[in-house]
Amino acid sequence: MTTRPQATPTTQIDNDRVIVTEWRFAPGAETGWHTHGHDYVVVPTTNGLLHLETPDGLKEFPLVLGKSYTRGAGVNHNVINASDHEVVFVEIEIR
């Protein structure tokens, strides 16, 4: 099994309405498997390619600067930076 570096989360806001976290991924870094407890919005601040390990297998997802996307609570995955450069996005979880 390959050991990957860990992505670095920095919580910017955590209140009764939202959790805002900046995620920084060095090349090859991962979040580790997790399940989202809230609906969320991702705002990419860099371009890059993510690999998503999911219960249904590996998926590729291009991250496009400024092109936000949303997902619902219950998403279960491991997010991996498949780019050769740092990838950064802001995640906004809605309580």
C-alpha positions in Angstrom: 0.0 0.0 0.0 1.3 3.4 -1.0 1.5 6.1 1.8 0.6 9.5 0.5 1.1 12.9 2.1 -1.9 14.4 3.8 -3.8 17.4 2.4 -3.7 20.4 4.7 -7.1 21.8 5.9 -7.3 25.3 7.4 -10.7 26.2 9.0 -11.5 29.8 8.2 -15.0 30.0 9.6 -16.9 27.5 11.8 -20.2 28.9 13.2 -23.8 27.7 13.5 -24.5 28.2 9.8 -21.4 27.2 7.8 -17.9 25.6 8.0 -15.4 27.2 5.5 -12.2 25.3 5.0 -9.3 25.9 2.7 -7.7 22.7 1.5 -4.1 22.6 0.2 -2.9 19.5 -1.6 0.8 18.9 -2.4 1.3 16.7 -5.5 0.0 13.2 -4.6 -1.6 14.4 -1.3 -4.9 13.0 -0.1 -7.7 13.8 2.4 -8.1 10.2 3.5 -11.5 8.4 3.3 -14.3 10.5 4.8 -18.1 10.9 4.6 -19.5 14.4 4.3 -22.0 15.2 7.0 -23.4 18.3 5.3 -24.2 19.6 1.8 -21.2 21.5 0.5 -19.8 23.8 -2.2 -16.3 23.7 -3.5 -14.6 26.8 -4.9 -11.4 26.0 -6.7 -8.6 28.5 -6.4 -6.3 26.6 -8.7 -6.6 24.3 -11.7 -5.7 20.7 -11.3 -6.7 17.1 -11.6 -8.2 15.2 -8.7 -8.6 11.4 -8.3 -11.6 10.4 -6.3 -11.5 7.0 -4.6 -15.1 6.1 -4.2 -17.0 2.9 -3.2 -17.7 2.6 -6.9 -14.1 2.8 -7.9 -11.6 5.5 -9.0 -12.9 8.6 -10.8 -11.1 11.5 -12.3 -12.3 15.1 -11.7 -10.8 18.2 -13.3 -10.6 21.1 -10.9 -11.1 24.4 -12.8 -10.1 27.7 -11.3 -13.3 29.7 -10.3 -15.7 26.9 -11.5 -17.6 26.0 -8.3 -19.6 22.8 -7.8 -21.8 21.4 -5.1 -22.4 17.9 -3.6 -24.9 16.6 -1.1 -24.4 15.2 2.4 -23.4 11.6 2.5 -20.7 11.6 -0.2 -18.0 9.1 0.8 -14.6 9.4 -0.8 -10.8 9.9 -0.6 -9.7 13.0 -2.6 -6.1 12.8 -4.2 -4.2 15.5 -6.0 -3.2 13.8 -9.3 -1.5 17.0 -10.6 2.2 17.7 -10.6 1.6 21.0 -8.7 -0.2 22.1 -5.5 -4.0 22.2 -5.8 -6.1 24.5 -3.6 -9.8 24.8 -3.0 -12.2 26.3 -0.5 -15.0 24.0 0.8 -18.1 25.6 2.3 -20.2 23.2 4.3 -23.8 24.3 5.0 -25.2 23.2 8.4 
